[in-house]
Amino acid sequence: MAHVVQVGVGSGGMVVLDLLLRHEALTRLTLIEPDVYKPHNVVRHYFPLTAVGQSKLDLAADWVRQRRPDLALELLPCDLLAPASQEAIQAAVATCTLGVCAVDNEPAKYHWDALMRQHRRPWTLGEVLSGGIGGFVHAFAPDGPCYGCVASHLKREVVVDRPPTPDYTAPGGPIHETTIPAPAAAIHAIASLHALVTAGLLEGQAPPFASLLVTLEAVPDVFPDAFRTHRLQLARLDDCLLCRSAGPAENLDAALAQALGRWDGR
C-alpha cells in the first residue's frame, strides 16, 4: 500500500509514471504538473498531435485511469514553486511513501529535495544529459546526501560538439543543464531506469548507489565508451547547510541561493 507523489509528467515523467502505475504496491498517486501540451512536445511524448493544447495533467490522468481505474488519484495543476500551492503540496507530501521528481529545472529540484527532507521521505530523480549522450538516476534517503551534496560532486553539464539547436525542452525559459534536446530513445532509457529504481524502493529495496551514471554515446573528452554504467556512492558534505538537521531559516535560504548561484556560474 504505497502513496507516490510525482512532480512532472513530461516526456520522461510519463515513462516513469506508466511503468510505476503497473506496480501492484502502488495504491495512491498524486501528480503535480502545471504545463500545457505543446507542438514541440509531440516528438518525444506518449501523447498524440491531436492532444496539443490540452493540460498535460489531464492527459496523464486519462492515461492512468485507463490502466488503473482502482488507483486513488489526486491532481495538483500547479507550479511546484508557487507560494499559493505550498499548502496542498505539503499535505500530499506529508502522507506519501516516496516522491518522484521528473522535472528539468534546478530551483524545482532543490525545492523538492527540501520538501522530501522536511517530511523524511525518500525520493528519486532522473536526469538526461544534453543531446541524450547519457544520464543520471539518483536515489535520495532522508539521512543520506541531499540534492545539493550530489550536485556539488557531479558535473552534469557537458559540451557536445554539435550544431546549435533551439532548446525545445524549455519553452518558458532557459534550462541550464540542457542545451541540446535529447531524442526520445535516450529519454526513455534513463526514465526506465528511473522507474526501476523507484519500484525497488516501493518494494523496500534500496539501490546499491546514491547515483547511477549511464553513458549512451561515446563523446570525446566526456565519455570514452557508450553503454557503460557507473555506480556512485556519495557522502553528505560536512559543510552542506541544505541537509543539516537544524539551523536558522536564513542560513538555509543563503545556502540555497549559493547553490543555485554556483550552478548558474558553471
C-alpha positions, -999 to +999 in steps of 0.1 A: +000+000+000+020+029-013+013+066-020+036+082-046+038+119-052+053+127-086+062+161-099+064+163-137+046+143-164+066+154-194+084+131-218+105+114-191+079+117-164+053+099-184+076+069-189+083+067-152+046+071-144+035+045-169+058+019-155+051+027-119+014+026-121+016-010-131+032-019-098+006-036-075+021-019-044+010+015-057-025+023-044-025+061-043-009+086-066-006+124-066+006+142-097+019+178-099+021+195-133+012+230-144+020+229-181+001+226-214+010+200-241+026+219-269+035+210-306+072+206-298+064+180-271+049+156-296+082+141-310+093+129-275+060+122-258+033+095-254+005+119-262-006+124-299-006+155-320-044+158-315-038+164-278-019+197-283-034+225-263-046+202-235-033+201-200-005+176-195-020+168-162-054+159-176-038+138-203-017+119-177-048+114-156-067+098-185-036+076-191-037+064-155-074+058-153-074+037-185-048+014-169-055+016-132-091+027-126-087+013-090-060+038-082-068+067-058-057+097-079-051+133-069-042+160-094-025+193-085-024+216-116+001+240-100+037+252-102+058+234-076+074+267-066+042+288-064+036+301-029-001+297-032+003+259-039+025+251-010-002+241+014-017+215-010+017+202-019+028+199+017-004+179+025+003+155-003+040+150+006+032+145+043+012+114+036+033+099+008+055+068+008+081+083-015+085+111-041+094+111-078+110+141-094+107+143-132+114+180-139+144+196-155+147+228-135+173+234-108+152+255-084+124+229-086+149+201-078+162+219-047+127+228-036+116+192-040+146+179-020+137+203+008+101+191+009+112+154+010+138+160+037+113+181+058+089+151+058+117+125+058+106+108+027+129+090+002+127+102-034+142+096-068+153+118-097+162+111-133+184+135-154+191+132-191+223+149-203+224+173-232+218+157-265+209+124-249+245+112-245+237+097-211+220+104-179+218+100-141+194+083-118+196+094-082+181+078-051+178+101-020+173+088+016+163+111+044+196+106+062+218+105+031+233+132+009+209+158-003+205+171-038+229+199-030+256+174-019+251+153-051+251+183-074+283+196-058+300+163-065+289+157-101+295+176-133+262+173-152+268+200-178+288+189-208+298+204-241+287+184-271+302+192-305+270+195-325+253+224-344+234+247-321+198+236-317+169+255-300+162+243-265+127+229-271+127+214-236+124+249-221+097+268-239+091+291-209+127+299-202+163+285-201+172+252-186+209+255-177+218+218-179+200+211-211+215+227-243+205+202-269+172+183-267+176+146-262+160+121-285+130+101-273+150+068-271+176+084-247+149+099-226+131+065-224+163+047-215+171+069-185+134+072-174+130+034-175+160+030-151+145+058-130+112+038-128+131+006-120+150+022-091+118+038-078+099+004-080+127-011-060+122+014-032+085+006-033+095-030-025+118-019+003+150-024-017+174+005-016+197+006-046+235+000-040+243+035-051+234+071-045+237+080-082+239+059-113+256+073-144+247+056-177+266+066-208+246+062-241+271+077-265+309+079-267+318+116-266+355+128-269+368+142-236+335+133-218+326+096-222+352+072-236+327+044-242+290+041-249+266+020-228+286+019-196+273+023-161+290+039-131+276+034-096+285+063-073+283+063-035+284+099-024+286+111+012+269+141+028+291+172+027+301+183+062+296+219+053+262+215+035+237+238+051+209+224+030+207+190+047+217+198+082+191+187+107+189+221+123+198+257+116+183+291+112+160+295+082+181+324+069+211+300+068+192+276+047+180+304+024+215+316+019+228+280+012+201+275-014+210+309-031+247+299-030+240+265-046+219+280-074+245+307-080+272+281-083+251+262-108+245+293-129+282+301-129+294+268-143 
